[in-house]
Amino acid sequence: MPREIVIEVGKERAIAQLLEDKAPKTCHLIWNNLPLEGPAIHAKIAGPEFWIMVPLFQDELENPTKEQEAGNICFWPTRQT
């Protein structure tokens, strides 16, 4: 069973599953740095979305893809500043 994290924005909460089989290094980085906090920013780049800026960095992308589905949570380690 995948590990789960809770994401809170204001009074709203969502449960997210870490897909360790698809991105083990990224999931390890996130899991081992919990709890994380950062400002939520309305992005509207690819439709209704927002970013949460967190102080995590990763030198190389792990299984990168641009195509996403509604409900996905993505991590862009080079877009944190």
C-alpha positions in Angstrom: 0.0 0.0 0.0 1.4 3.4 -1.0 2.4 5.9 1.7 -0.1 8.8 2.0 0.4 12.4 2.9 -2.2 15.0 3.8 -2.1 18.4 2.0 -3.9 21.3 3.7 -4.7 24.6 2.0 -6.7 26.8 4.3 -9.5 24.7 5.7 -9.4 22.2 2.8 -7.6 18.8 3.1 -6.6 16.3 0.5 -5.0 12.9 0.9 -2.3 12.1 -1.7 -0.5 8.8 -2.4 3.2 8.8 -3.0 3.9 6.6 -6.0 7.2 5.1 -4.8 7.2 2.5 -7.6 7.3 5.3 -10.2 9.5 7.9 -8.5 11.3 6.4 -5.4 14.0 9.1 -5.1 11.4 11.9 -5.3 9.0 10.2 -2.8 11.9 9.5 -0.4 12.9 13.2 -0.6 9.4 14.4 0.2 8.6 11.8 2.9 11.9 12.4 4.7 11.3 16.2 4.8 7.8 16.2 6.2 6.1 18.3 7.4 6.6 20.8 4.6 5.0 24.3 4.5 5.0 27.0 1.9 2.8 29.6 0.2 0.1 28.5 -2.2 0.2 30.4 -5.5 -2.5 30.4 -8.1 -0.7 29.3 -11.3 -3.4 29.0 -14.0 -0.7 27.7 -16.4 -2.5 24.6 -17.6 -6.0 25.3 -16.3 -7.2 25.5 -12.6 -4.1 24.7 -10.6 -1.9 26.1 -7.8 1.6 25.7 -6.7 2.9 25.3 -3.2 6.5 26.4 -2.9 8.5 24.2 -0.6 12.3 24.3 0.1 13.2 21.0 -1.6 15.7 20.6 -4.4 16.7 17.6 -6.5 19.6 17.6 -9.0 18.0 15.5 -11.7 14.4 14.8 -12.7 13.1 11.3 -12.1 10.7 10.0 -14.8 9.8 13.5 -16.1 6.6 14.0 -18.0 4.6 17.2 -18.9 1.3 15.5 -19.5 -0.8 15.3 -16.4 -4.3 14.3 -15.4 -6.7 16.1 -13.0 -5.9 15.3 -9.5 -2.2 14.7 -10.0 0.3 16.3 -7.7 3.6 17.1 -9.4 7.0 18.0 -8.1 9.2 20.4 -10.1 12.5 20.5 -8.2 13.9 23.2 -10.4 10.9 25.6 -10.1 11.1 26.3 -6.4 12.4 29.9 -6.7 
